[in-house]
Amino acid sequence: MIKRVLVIKNVSEIQEHMATHFIRLANQFQSQLRISVGERSVNAKSLLGILSMGLAPGTTLTLMASGSDEQVAVDEIKAFLEQ
């Protein structure tokens, strides 16, 4: 399992459009992916889960990946969130 602390640097709040792109990216990987902010944790492949987090620029989150492609998944999701 890989855990990485990330800060969202995207310009706008993660709304439905941005969340859809995030979910498409996350679903490309076989690994289980979770995002946590504080005490809350959601499946990173769930649109409702991602939207319910209210992620905005400057939010610090922890990305957890577990599976055969966990390193690639973490690297690509990190690049997406920090672009």
HTML snippet that shows the backbone in 3Dmol.js (N, CA, C, O; Angstrom):
<script src="https://3Dmol.org/build/3Dmol-min.js"></script>
<div id="view" style="width:600px;height:400px;position:relative"></div>
<script>
const pdb = `
ATOM      1  N   MET A   1       0.848  -1.178   0.000  1.00  0.00           N
ATOM      2  CA  MET A   1       0.000   0.000   0.000  1.00  0.00           C
ATOM      3  C   MET A   1       0.894   1.242   0.000  1.00  0.00           C
ATOM      4  O   MET A   1       1.909   1.309   0.694  1.00  0.00           O
ATOM      5  N   ILE A   2       0.485   2.201  -0.789  1.00  0.00           N
ATOM      6  CA  ILE A   2       1.178   3.481  -0.876  1.00  0.00           C
ATOM      7  C   ILE A   2       0.251   4.558  -0.339  1.00  0.00           C
ATOM      8  O   ILE A   2      -0.935   4.586  -0.667  1.00  0.00           O
ATOM      9  N   LYS A   3       0.792   5.443   0.487  1.00  0.00           N
ATOM     10  CA  LYS A   3       0.058   6.616   0.965  1.00  0.00           C
ATOM     11  C   LYS A   3       0.863   7.839   0.559  1.00  0.00           C
ATOM     12  O   LYS A   3       2.078   7.888   0.749  1.00  0.00           O
ATOM     13  N   ARG A   4       0.186   8.810   0.009  1.00  0.00           N
ATOM     14  CA  ARG A   4       0.854  10.049  -0.410  1.00  0.00           C
ATOM     15  C   ARG A   4      -0.020  11.223  -0.024  1.00  0.00           C
ATOM     16  O   ARG A   4      -1.214  11.245  -0.325  1.00  0.00           O
ATOM     17  N   VAL A   5       0.574  12.200   0.643  1.00  0.00           N
ATOM     18  CA  VAL A   5      -0.132  13.435   0.998  1.00  0.00           C
ATOM     19  C   VAL A   5       0.023  14.399  -0.167  1.00  0.00           C
ATOM     20  O   VAL A   5       1.135  14.659  -0.626  1.00  0.00           O
ATOM     21  N   LEU A   6      -1.100  14.928  -0.642  1.00  0.00           N
ATOM     22  CA  LEU A   6      -1.122  15.815  -1.798  1.00  0.00           C
ATOM     23  C   LEU A   6      -1.891  17.085  -1.460  1.00  0.00           C
ATOM     24  O   LEU A   6      -2.760  17.096  -0.589  1.00  0.00           O
ATOM     25  N   VAL A   7      -1.550  18.146  -2.170  1.00  0.00           N
ATOM     26  CA  VAL A   7      -2.294  19.400  -2.060  1.00  0.00           C
ATOM     27  C   VAL A   7      -2.886  19.697  -3.423  1.00  0.00           C
ATOM     28  O   VAL A   7      -2.170  19.704  -4.425  1.00  0.00           O
ATOM     29  N   ILE A   8      -4.189  19.943  -3.471  1.00  0.00           N
ATOM     30  CA  ILE A   8      -4.858  20.246  -4.735  1.00  0.00           C
ATOM     31  C   ILE A   8      -4.422  21.618  -5.204  1.00  0.00           C
ATOM     32  O   ILE A   8      -4.535  22.603  -4.473  1.00  0.00           O
ATOM     33  N   LYS A   9      -3.924  21.676  -6.427  1.00  0.00           N
ATOM     34  CA  LYS A   9      -3.469  22.942  -6.993  1.00  0.00           C
ATOM     35  C   LYS A   9      -4.297  23.381  -8.196  1.00  0.00           C
ATOM     36  O   LYS A   9      -4.033  24.430  -8.783  1.00  0.00           O
ATOM     37  N   ASN A  10      -5.302  22.579  -8.564  1.00  0.00           N
ATOM     38  CA  ASN A  10      -6.176  22.970  -9.671  1.00  0.00           C
ATOM     39  C   ASN A  10      -6.809  24.314  -9.361  1.00  0.00           C
ATOM     40  O   ASN A  10      -6.999  24.671  -8.199  1.00  0.00           O
ATOM     41  N   VAL A  11      -7.131  25.051 -10.404  1.00  0.00           N
ATOM     42  CA  VAL A  11      -7.603  26.420 -10.263  1.00  0.00           C
ATOM     43  C   VAL A  11      -8.962  26.512  -9.581  1.00  0.00           C
ATOM     44  O   VAL A  11      -9.182  27.414  -8.774  1.00  0.00           O
ATOM     45  N   SER A  12      -9.865  25.610  -9.885  1.00  0.00           N
ATOM     46  CA  SER A  12     -11.218  25.740  -9.342  1.00  0.00           C
ATOM     47  C   SER A  12     -11.576  24.540  -8.480  1.00  0.00           C
ATOM     48  O   SER A  12     -10.910  23.505  -8.505  1.00  0.00           O
ATOM     49  N   GLU A  13     -12.641  24.711  -7.722  1.00  0.00           N
ATOM     50  CA  GLU A  13     -13.149  23.633  -6.883  1.00  0.00           C
ATOM     51  C   GLU A  13     -13.478  22.430  -7.762  1.00  0.00           C
ATOM     52  O   GLU A  13     -13.891  22.588  -8.911  1.00  0.00           O
ATOM     53  N   ILE A  14     -13.296  21.240  -7.224  1.00  0.00           N
ATOM     54  CA  ILE A  14     -13.603  20.041  -7.997  1.00  0.00           C
ATOM     55  C   ILE A  14     -15.119  19.906  -8.075  1.00  0.00           C
ATOM     56  O   ILE A  14     -15.768  19.437  -7.140  1.00  0.00           O
ATOM     57  N   GLN A  15     -15.654  20.320  -9.189  1.00  0.00           N
ATOM     58  CA  GLN A  15     -17.078  20.223  -9.457  1.00  0.00           C
ATOM     59  C   GLN A  15     -17.327  18.951 -10.253  1.00  0.00           C
ATOM     60  O   GLN A  15     -16.422  18.136 -10.433  1.00  0.00           O
ATOM     61  N   GLU A  16     -18.537  18.785 -10.721  1.00  0.00           N
ATOM     62  CA  GLU A  16     -18.904  17.549 -11.405  1.00  0.00           C
ATOM     63  C   GLU A  16     -18.035  17.281 -12.632  1.00  0.00           C
ATOM     64  O   GLU A  16     -17.626  16.142 -12.857  1.00  0.00           O
ATOM     65  N   HIS A  17     -17.750  18.309 -13.426  1.00  0.00           N
ATOM     66  CA  HIS A  17     -16.943  18.124 -14.634  1.00  0.00           C
ATOM     67  C   HIS A  17     -15.537  17.627 -14.293  1.00  0.00           C
ATOM     68  O   HIS A  17     -15.055  16.658 -14.881  1.00  0.00           O
ATOM     69  N   MET A  18     -14.889  18.290 -13.351  1.00  0.00           N
ATOM     70  CA  MET A  18     -13.542  17.908 -12.948  1.00  0.00           C
ATOM     71  C   MET A  18     -13.561  16.543 -12.261  1.00  0.00           C
ATOM     72  O   MET A  18     -12.666  15.725 -12.475  1.00  0.00           O
ATOM     73  N   ALA A  19     -14.573  16.300 -11.442  1.00  0.00           N
ATOM     74  CA  ALA A  19     -14.690  15.021 -10.747  1.00  0.00           C
ATOM     75  C   ALA A  19     -14.863  13.882 -11.742  1.00  0.00           C
ATOM     76  O   ALA A  19     -14.328  12.793 -11.533  1.00  0.00           O
ATOM     77  N   THR A  20     -15.599  14.118 -12.813  1.00  0.00           N
ATOM     78  CA  THR A  20     -15.784  13.089 -13.842  1.00  0.00           C
ATOM     79  C   THR A  20     -14.456  12.705 -14.466  1.00  0.00           C
ATOM     80  O   THR A  20     -14.189  11.522 -14.680  1.00  0.00           O
ATOM     81  N   HIS A  21     -13.623  13.692 -14.761  1.00  0.00           N
ATOM     82  CA  HIS A  21     -12.296  13.393 -15.312  1.00  0.00           C
ATOM     83  C   HIS A  21     -11.447  12.631 -14.298  1.00  0.00           C
ATOM     84  O   HIS A  21     -10.715  11.707 -14.656  1.00  0.00           O
ATOM     85  N   PHE A  22     -11.551  13.023 -13.042  1.00  0.00           N
ATOM     86  CA  PHE A  22     -10.808  12.337 -11.993  1.00  0.00           C
ATOM     87  C   PHE A  22     -11.233  10.870 -11.905  1.00  0.00           C
ATOM     88  O   PHE A  22     -10.390   9.977 -11.829  1.00  0.00           O
ATOM     89  N   ILE A  23     -12.541  10.630 -11.916  1.00  0.00           N
ATOM     90  CA  ILE A  23     -13.067   9.264 -11.813  1.00  0.00           C
ATOM     91  C   ILE A  23     -12.628   8.419 -13.007  1.00  0.00           C
ATOM     92  O   ILE A  23     -12.260   7.255 -12.847  1.00  0.00           O
ATOM     93  N   ARG A  24     -12.667   8.998 -14.186  1.00  0.00           N
ATOM     94  CA  ARG A  24     -12.208   8.257 -15.381  1.00  0.00           C
ATOM     95  C   ARG A  24     -10.753   7.851 -15.223  1.00  0.00           C
ATOM     96  O   ARG A  24     -10.381   6.725 -15.553  1.00  0.00           O
ATOM     97  N   LEU A  25      -9.935   8.755 -14.725  1.00  0.00           N
ATOM     98  CA  LEU A  25      -8.527   8.446 -14.503  1.00  0.00           C
ATOM     99  C   LEU A  25      -8.385   7.342 -13.460  1.00  0.00           C
ATOM    100  O   LEU A  25      -7.675   6.363 -13.688  1.00  0.00           O
ATOM    101  N   ALA A  26      -9.045   7.490 -12.334  1.00  0.00           N
ATOM    102  CA  ALA A  26      -8.943   6.509 -11.246  1.00  0.00           C
ATOM    103  C   ALA A  26      -9.396   5.124 -11.682  1.00  0.00           C
ATOM    104  O   ALA A  26      -8.819   4.120 -11.266  1.00  0.00           O
ATOM    105  N   ASN A  27     -10.424   5.067 -12.519  1.00  0.00           N
ATOM    106  CA  ASN A  27     -10.954   3.781 -12.957  1.00  0.00           C
ATOM    107  C   ASN A  27     -10.075   3.074 -13.991  1.00  0.00           C
ATOM    108  O   ASN A  27     -10.350   1.929 -14.352  1.00  0.00           O
ATOM    109  N   GLN A  28      -9.035   3.733 -14.465  1.00  0.00           N
ATOM    110  CA  GLN A  28      -8.094   3.086 -15.380  1.00  0.00           C
ATOM    111  C   GLN A  28      -7.195   2.097 -14.645  1.00  0.00           C
ATOM    112  O   GLN A  28      -6.536   1.267 -15.270  1.00  0.00           O
ATOM    113  N   PHE A  29      -7.171   2.187 -13.328  1.00  0.00           N
ATOM    114  CA  PHE A  29      -6.250   1.369 -12.545  1.00  0.00           C
ATOM    115  C   PHE A  29      -6.974   0.235 -11.840  1.00  0.00           C
ATOM    116  O   PHE A  29      -8.132   0.370 -11.443  1.00  0.00           O
ATOM    117  N   GLN A  30      -6.272  -0.890 -11.688  1.00  0.00           N
ATOM    118  CA  GLN A  30      -6.847  -2.030 -10.993  1.00  0.00           C
ATOM    119  C   GLN A  30      -6.765  -1.868  -9.484  1.00  0.00           C
ATOM    120  O   GLN A  30      -7.544  -2.473  -8.748  1.00  0.00           O
ATOM    121  N   SER A  31      -5.836  -1.062  -9.029  1.00  0.00           N
ATOM    122  CA  SER A  31      -5.639  -0.862  -7.595  1.00  0.00           C
ATOM    123  C   SER A  31      -6.859  -0.258  -6.931  1.00  0.00           C
ATOM    124  O   SER A  31      -7.623   0.478  -7.554  1.00  0.00           O
ATOM    125  N   GLN A  32      -7.032  -0.580  -5.657  1.00  0.00           N
ATOM    126  CA  GLN A  32      -8.042   0.088  -4.850  1.00  0.00           C
ATOM    127  C   GLN A  32      -7.486   1.456  -4.491  1.00  0.00           C
ATOM    128  O   GLN A  32      -6.332   1.575  -4.081  1.00  0.00           O
ATOM    129  N   LEU A  33      -8.307   2.486  -4.646  1.00  0.00           N
ATOM    130  CA  LEU A  33      -7.877   3.858  -4.391  1.00  0.00           C
ATOM    131  C   LEU A  33      -8.843   4.527  -3.421  1.00  0.00           C
ATOM    132  O   LEU A  33     -10.061   4.439  -3.577  1.00  0.00           O
ATOM    133  N   ARG A  34      -8.279   5.199  -2.415  1.00  0.00           N
ATOM    134  CA  ARG A  34      -9.084   5.936  -1.445  1.00  0.00           C
ATOM    135  C   ARG A  34      -8.481   7.313  -1.245  1.00  0.00           C
ATOM    136  O   ARG A  34      -7.269   7.497  -1.348  1.00  0.00           O
ATOM    137  N   ILE A  35      -9.345   8.278  -0.957  1.00  0.00           N
ATOM    138  CA  ILE A  35      -8.915   9.630  -0.635  1.00  0.00           C
ATOM    139  C   ILE A  35      -9.463   9.944   0.752  1.00  0.00           C
ATOM    140  O   ILE A  35     -10.625   9.670   1.052  1.00  0.00           O
ATOM    141  N   SER A  36      -8.611  10.521   1.588  1.00  0.00           N
ATOM    142  CA  SER A  36      -9.088  10.941   2.900  1.00  0.00           C
ATOM    143  C   SER A  36      -8.680  12.380   3.162  1.00  0.00           C
ATOM    144  O   SER A  36      -7.599  12.834   2.787  1.00  0.00           O
ATOM    145  N   VAL A  37      -9.592  13.074   3.820  1.00  0.00           N
ATOM    146  CA  VAL A  37      -9.356  14.444   4.283  1.00  0.00           C
ATOM    147  C   VAL A  37      -9.837  14.453   5.726  1.00  0.00           C
ATOM    148  O   VAL A  37     -11.022  14.263   6.000  1.00  0.00           O
ATOM    149  N   GLY A  38      -8.914  14.674   6.633  1.00  0.00           N
ATOM    150  CA  GLY A  38      -9.271  14.596   8.046  1.00  0.00           C
ATOM    151  C   GLY A  38      -9.742  13.196   8.389  1.00  0.00           C
ATOM    152  O   GLY A  38      -9.056  12.215   8.103  1.00  0.00           O
ATOM    153  N   GLU A  39     -10.901  13.107   8.995  1.00  0.00           N
ATOM    154  CA  GLU A  39     -11.463  11.812   9.404  1.00  0.00           C
ATOM    155  C   GLU A  39     -12.265  11.125   8.297  1.00  0.00           C
ATOM    156  O   GLU A  39     -12.583   9.941   8.406  1.00  0.00           O
ATOM    157  N   ARG A  40     -12.595  11.870   7.221  1.00  0.00           N
ATOM    158  CA  ARG A  40     -13.420  11.322   6.135  1.00  0.00           C
ATOM    159  C   ARG A  40     -12.570  10.610   5.114  1.00  0.00           C
ATOM    160  O   ARG A  40     -11.484  11.074   4.764  1.00  0.00           O
ATOM    161  N   SER A  41     -13.058   9.489   4.637  1.00  0.00           N
ATOM    162  CA  SER A  41     -12.369   8.718   3.610  1.00  0.00           C
ATOM    163  C   SER A  41     -13.408   8.190   2.624  1.00  0.00           C
ATOM    164  O   SER A  41     -14.462   7.691   3.020  1.00  0.00           O
ATOM    165  N   VAL A  42     -13.091   8.308   1.320  1.00  0.00           N
ATOM    166  CA  VAL A  42     -14.020   7.829   0.289  1.00  0.00           C
ATOM    167  C   VAL A  42     -13.266   7.025  -0.756  1.00  0.00           C
ATOM    168  O   VAL A  42     -12.052   7.146  -0.914  1.00  0.00           O
ATOM    169  N   ASN A  43     -14.019   6.208  -1.458  1.00  0.00           N
ATOM    170  CA  ASN A  43     -13.500   5.473  -2.602  1.00  0.00           C
ATOM    171  C   ASN A  43     -13.191   6.494  -3.697  1.00  0.00           C
ATOM    172  O   ASN A  43     -14.072   7.250  -4.105  1.00  0.00           O
ATOM    173  N   ALA A  44     -11.960   6.519  -4.169  1.00  0.00           N
ATOM    174  CA  ALA A  44     -11.549   7.495  -5.182  1.00  0.00           C
ATOM    175  C   ALA A  44     -12.146   7.196  -6.557  1.00  0.00           C
ATOM    176  O   ALA A  44     -11.962   7.979  -7.489  1.00  0.00           O
ATOM    177  N   LYS A  45     -12.852   6.083  -6.694  1.00  0.00           N
ATOM    178  CA  LYS A  45     -13.485   5.735  -7.962  1.00  0.00           C
ATOM    179  C   LYS A  45     -14.989   6.025  -7.936  1.00  0.00           C
ATOM    180  O   LYS A  45     -15.715   5.657  -8.859  1.00  0.00           O
ATOM    181  N   SER A  46     -15.441   6.682  -6.878  1.00  0.00           N
ATOM    182  CA  SER A  46     -16.865   6.978  -6.703  1.00  0.00           C
ATOM    183  C   SER A  46     -17.129   8.461  -6.948  1.00  0.00           C
ATOM    184  O   SER A  46     -16.607   9.315  -6.232  1.00  0.00           O
ATOM    185  N   LEU A  47     -17.931   8.761  -7.951  1.00  0.00           N
ATOM    186  CA  LEU A  47     -18.260  10.146  -8.264  1.00  0.00           C
ATOM    187  C   LEU A  47     -18.926  10.838  -7.069  1.00  0.00           C
ATOM    188  O   LEU A  47     -18.539  11.947  -6.702  1.00  0.00           O
ATOM    189  N   LEU A  48     -19.911  10.198  -6.473  1.00  0.00           N
ATOM    190  CA  LEU A  48     -20.589  10.802  -5.326  1.00  0.00           C
ATOM    191  C   LEU A  48     -19.637  10.985  -4.152  1.00  0.00           C
ATOM    192  O   LEU A  48     -19.715  11.979  -3.431  1.00  0.00           O
ATOM    193  N   GLY A  49     -18.744  10.028  -3.964  1.00  0.00           N
ATOM    194  CA  GLY A  49     -17.764  10.142  -2.891  1.00  0.00           C
ATOM    195  C   GLY A  49     -16.857  11.338  -3.081  1.00  0.00           C
ATOM    196  O   GLY A  49     -16.629  12.107  -2.148  1.00  0.00           O
ATOM    197  N   ILE A  50     -16.337  11.499  -4.295  1.00  0.00           N
ATOM    198  CA  ILE A  50     -15.445  12.618  -4.588  1.00  0.00           C
ATOM    199  C   ILE A  50     -16.185  13.943  -4.437  1.00  0.00           C
ATOM    200  O   ILE A  50     -15.664  14.874  -3.822  1.00  0.00           O
ATOM    201  N   LEU A  51     -17.384  14.040  -4.987  1.00  0.00           N
ATOM    202  CA  LEU A  51     -18.154  15.282  -4.885  1.00  0.00           C
ATOM    203  C   LEU A  51     -18.494  15.609  -3.431  1.00  0.00           C
ATOM    204  O   LEU A  51     -18.520  16.779  -3.048  1.00  0.00           O
ATOM    205  N   SER A  52     -18.754  14.587  -2.628  1.00  0.00           N
ATOM    206  CA  SER A  52     -19.134  14.820  -1.231  1.00  0.00           C
ATOM    207  C   SER A  52     -17.988  15.362  -0.388  1.00  0.00           C
ATOM    208  O   SER A  52     -18.216  15.904   0.694  1.00  0.00           O
ATOM    209  N   MET A  53     -16.767  15.222  -0.870  1.00  0.00           N
ATOM    210  CA  MET A  53     -15.609  15.707  -0.117  1.00  0.00           C
ATOM    211  C   MET A  53     -15.464  17.227  -0.196  1.00  0.00           C
ATOM    212  O   MET A  53     -14.804  17.821   0.657  1.00  0.00           O
ATOM    213  N   GLY A  54     -16.062  17.864  -1.195  1.00  0.00           N
ATOM    214  CA  GLY A  54     -15.968  19.317  -1.330  1.00  0.00           C
ATOM    215  C   GLY A  54     -14.530  19.784  -1.517  1.00  0.00           C
ATOM    216  O   GLY A  54     -14.118  20.789  -0.938  1.00  0.00           O
ATOM    217  N   LEU A  55     -13.776  19.062  -2.318  1.00  0.00           N
ATOM    218  CA  LEU A  55     -12.363  19.378  -2.526  1.00  0.00           C
ATOM    219  C   LEU A  55     -12.191  20.695  -3.268  1.00  0.00           C
ATOM    220  O   LEU A  55     -12.881  20.957  -4.253  1.00  0.00           O
ATOM    221  N   ALA A  56     -11.278  21.512  -2.793  1.00  0.00           N
ATOM    222  CA  ALA A  56     -11.022  22.823  -3.383  1.00  0.00           C
ATOM    223  C   ALA A  56      -9.513  23.064  -3.417  1.00  0.00           C
ATOM    224  O   ALA A  56      -8.757  22.367  -2.739  1.00  0.00           O
ATOM    225  N   PRO A  57      -9.075  24.045  -4.201  1.00  0.00           N
ATOM    226  CA  PRO A  57      -7.643  24.363  -4.225  1.00  0.00           C
ATOM    227  C   PRO A  57      -7.124  24.632  -2.819  1.00  0.00           C
ATOM    228  O   PRO A  57      -7.764  25.315  -2.020  1.00  0.00           O
ATOM    229  N   GLY A  58      -5.959  24.083  -2.539  1.00  0.00           N
ATOM    230  CA  GLY A  58      -5.357  24.243  -1.227  1.00  0.00           C
ATOM    231  C   GLY A  58      -5.701  23.129  -0.254  1.00  0.00           C
ATOM    232  O   GLY A  58      -5.100  23.036   0.816  1.00  0.00           O
ATOM    233  N   THR A  59      -6.672  22.273  -0.615  1.00  0.00           N
ATOM    234  CA  THR A  59      -7.042  21.159   0.249  1.00  0.00           C
ATOM    235  C   THR A  59      -5.893  20.154   0.303  1.00  0.00           C
ATOM    236  O   THR A  59      -5.347  19.764  -0.729  1.00  0.00           O
ATOM    237  N   THR A  60      -5.538  19.745   1.503  1.00  0.00           N
ATOM    238  CA  THR A  60      -4.539  18.695   1.683  1.00  0.00           C
ATOM    239  C   THR A  60      -5.289  17.391   1.893  1.00  0.00           C
ATOM    240  O   THR A  60      -6.168  17.306   2.751  1.00  0.00           O
ATOM    241  N   LEU A  61      -4.948  16.384   1.119  1.00  0.00           N
ATOM    242  CA  LEU A  61      -5.600  15.089   1.217  1.00  0.00           C
ATOM    243  C   LEU A  61      -4.562  13.985   1.213  1.00  0.00           C
ATOM    244  O   LEU A  61      -3.405  14.197   0.847  1.00  0.00           O
ATOM    245  N   THR A  62      -4.990  12.816   1.621  1.00  0.00           N
ATOM    246  CA  THR A  62      -4.128  11.632   1.563  1.00  0.00           C
ATOM    247  C   THR A  62      -4.719  10.682   0.540  1.00  0.00           C
ATOM    248  O   THR A  62      -5.892  10.317   0.617  1.00  0.00           O
ATOM    249  N   LEU A  63      -3.894  10.285  -0.421  1.00  0.00           N
ATOM    250  CA  LEU A  63      -4.280   9.309  -1.436  1.00  0.00           C
ATOM    251  C   LEU A  63      -3.664   7.975  -1.045  1.00  0.00           C
ATOM    252  O   LEU A  63      -2.458   7.883  -0.816  1.00  0.00           O
ATOM    253  N   MET A  64      -4.493   6.944  -0.968  1.00  0.00           N
ATOM    254  CA  MET A  64      -4.031   5.611  -0.634  1.00  0.00           C
ATOM    255  C   MET A  64      -4.322   4.680  -1.799  1.00  0.00           C
ATOM    256  O   MET A  64      -5.432   4.665  -2.330  1.00  0.00           O
ATOM    257  N   ALA A  65      -3.327   3.909  -2.190  1.00  0.00           N
ATOM    258  CA  ALA A  65      -3.492   2.969  -3.296  1.00  0.00           C
ATOM    259  C   ALA A  65      -2.951   1.618  -2.877  1.00  0.00           C
ATOM    260  O   ALA A  65      -1.909   1.519  -2.229  1.00  0.00           O
ATOM    261  N   SER A  66      -3.679   0.575  -3.260  1.00  0.00           N
ATOM    262  CA  SER A  66      -3.263  -0.769  -2.942  1.00  0.00           C
ATOM    263  C   SER A  66      -3.591  -1.676  -4.121  1.00  0.00           C
ATOM    264  O   SER A  66      -4.754  -1.839  -4.489  1.00  0.00           O
ATOM    265  N   GLY A  67      -2.550  -2.263  -4.708  1.00  0.00           N
ATOM    266  CA  GLY A  67      -2.768  -3.165  -5.835  1.00  0.00           C
ATOM    267  C   GLY A  67      -1.564  -3.236  -6.743  1.00  0.00           C
ATOM    268  O   GLY A  67      -0.512  -2.666  -6.454  1.00  0.00           O
ATOM    269  N   SER A  68      -1.729  -3.941  -7.840  1.00  0.00           N
ATOM    270  CA  SER A  68      -0.618  -4.219  -8.742  1.00  0.00           C
ATOM    271  C   SER A  68      -0.071  -2.989  -9.449  1.00  0.00           C
ATOM    272  O   SER A  68       1.103  -2.967  -9.819  1.00  0.00           O
ATOM    273  N   ASP A  69      -0.886  -1.976  -9.643  1.00  0.00           N
ATOM    274  CA  ASP A  69      -0.431  -0.774 -10.349  1.00  0.00           C
ATOM    275  C   ASP A  69      -0.493   0.470  -9.450  1.00  0.00           C
ATOM    276  O   ASP A  69      -0.697   1.589  -9.922  1.00  0.00           O
ATOM    277  N   GLU A  70      -0.315   0.244  -8.156  1.00  0.00           N
ATOM    278  CA  GLU A  70      -0.474   1.329  -7.183  1.00  0.00           C
ATOM    279  C   GLU A  70       0.474   2.500  -7.412  1.00  0.00           C
ATOM    280  O   GLU A  70       0.061   3.652  -7.276  1.00  0.00           O
ATOM    281  N   GLN A  71       1.728   2.239  -7.755  1.00  0.00           N
ATOM    282  CA  GLN A  71       2.683   3.330  -7.936  1.00  0.00           C
ATOM    283  C   GLN A  71       2.313   4.207  -9.129  1.00  0.00           C
ATOM    284  O   GLN A  71       2.367   5.433  -9.035  1.00  0.00           O
ATOM    285  N   VAL A  72       1.940   3.593 -10.240  1.00  0.00           N
ATOM    286  CA  VAL A  72       1.533   4.350 -11.421  1.00  0.00           C
ATOM    287  C   VAL A  72       0.262   5.141 -11.120  1.00  0.00           C
ATOM    288  O   VAL A  72       0.134   6.299 -11.516  1.00  0.00           O
ATOM    289  N   ALA A  73      -0.664   4.514 -10.424  1.00  0.00           N
ATOM    290  CA  ALA A  73      -1.919   5.191 -10.081  1.00  0.00           C
ATOM    291  C   ALA A  73      -1.654   6.431  -9.236  1.00  0.00           C
ATOM    292  O   ALA A  73      -2.205   7.496  -9.514  1.00  0.00           O
ATOM    293  N   VAL A  74      -0.824   6.307  -8.216  1.00  0.00           N
ATOM    294  CA  VAL A  74      -0.517   7.443  -7.348  1.00  0.00           C
ATOM    295  C   VAL A  74       0.184   8.544  -8.139  1.00  0.00           C
ATOM    296  O   VAL A  74      -0.141   9.721  -7.984  1.00  0.00           O
ATOM    297  N   ASP A  75       1.128   8.176  -8.972  1.00  0.00           N
ATOM    298  CA  ASP A  75       1.860   9.171  -9.757  1.00  0.00           C
ATOM    299  C   ASP A  75       0.945   9.939 -10.708  1.00  0.00           C
ATOM    300  O   ASP A  75       1.049  11.161 -10.818  1.00  0.00           O
ATOM    301  N   GLU A  76       0.059   9.235 -11.389  1.00  0.00           N
ATOM    302  CA  GLU A  76      -0.818   9.900 -12.360  1.00  0.00           C
ATOM    303  C   GLU A  76      -1.899  10.741 -11.680  1.00  0.00           C
ATOM    304  O   GLU A  76      -2.244  11.819 -12.165  1.00  0.00           O
ATOM    305  N   ILE A  77      -2.427  10.255 -10.570  1.00  0.00           N
ATOM    306  CA  ILE A  77      -3.424  11.041  -9.852  1.00  0.00           C
ATOM    307  C   ILE A  77      -2.778  12.274  -9.219  1.00  0.00           C
ATOM    308  O   ILE A  77      -3.380  13.348  -9.197  1.00  0.00           O
ATOM    309  N   LYS A  78      -1.584  12.128  -8.718  1.00  0.00           N
ATOM    310  CA  LYS A  78      -0.841  13.268  -8.166  1.00  0.00           C
ATOM    311  C   LYS A  78      -0.661  14.338  -9.249  1.00  0.00           C
ATOM    312  O   LYS A  78      -0.911  15.519  -9.007  1.00  0.00           O
ATOM    313  N   ALA A  79      -0.231  13.921 -10.433  1.00  0.00           N
ATOM    314  CA  ALA A  79      -0.040  14.866 -11.541  1.00  0.00           C
ATOM    315  C   ALA A  79      -1.349  15.558 -11.896  1.00  0.00           C
ATOM    316  O   ALA A  79      -1.361  16.760 -12.161  1.00  0.00           O
ATOM    317  N   PHE A  80      -2.453  14.812 -11.904  1.00  0.00           N
ATOM    318  CA  PHE A  80      -3.752  15.394 -12.223  1.00  0.00           C
ATOM    319  C   PHE A  80      -4.166  16.444 -11.194  1.00  0.00           C
ATOM    320  O   PHE A  80      -4.601  17.535 -11.563  1.00  0.00           O
ATOM    321  N   LEU A  81      -4.033  16.124  -9.907  1.00  0.00           N
ATOM    322  CA  LEU A  81      -4.459  17.040  -8.864  1.00  0.00           C
ATOM    323  C   LEU A  81      -3.566  18.259  -8.726  1.00  0.00           C
ATOM    324  O   LEU A  81      -4.013  19.312  -8.271  1.00  0.00           O
ATOM    325  N   GLU A  82      -2.316  18.122  -9.114  1.00  0.00           N
ATOM    326  CA  GLU A  82      -1.372  19.223  -8.935  1.00  0.00           C
ATOM    327  C   GLU A  82      -1.110  20.020 -10.203  1.00  0.00           C
ATOM    328  O   GLU A  82      -0.278  20.927 -10.200  1.00  0.00           O
ATOM    329  N   GLN A  83      -1.804  19.699 -11.283  1.00  0.00           N
ATOM    330  CA  GLN A  83      -1.571  20.434 -12.535  1.00  0.00           C
ATOM    331  C   GLN A  83      -2.077  21.856 -12.461  1.00  0.00           C
ATOM    332  O   GLN A  83      -1.957  22.605 -13.431  1.00  0.00           O
TER     333      GLN A  83
END
`;
const viewer = $3Dmol.createViewer("view");
viewer.addModel(pdb, "pdb");
viewer.setStyle({}, {cartoon: {color: "spectrum"}});
viewer.zoomTo();
viewer.render();
</script>
